[in-house]
Amino acid sequence: DYAAVGALMPLLAWRFVFITYDVVRAAVINTEDLLRWSLIPVMAGFVLNVALCAWLIPLHGLHGAVAASLTSYFVSTFLVDLTHPG
């Protein structure tokens, strides 16, 4: 009955990596007074997650939702920070 929920395990495992990095990033954001900059990764992750979910869930179901979430976590946590000029 619960076999489909096994697809959520990668999401649950990897989110701790992103949460750990985000805790450190939040300390830097507060220390460097970059609160306006912090909205950009959040909005990028939100928009990307909604778009990917709309595209992948009809095609792949729960696996598509996991892929969309992990991709948006990666983009909002790592890739957007690389674009910061400082």
WOHUKA-V986093 format. One record per helix or strand of 2 or more residues. SS is the DSSP state (H for helix, E for strand). FROM is the first residue (numbers start at 1). LEN is the number of residues. If there is no record, write none. Layout:
{{SS/FROM/LEN} {SS/FROM/LEN}}
This chain:
{{H/3/30} {H/35/26} {H/62/21}}
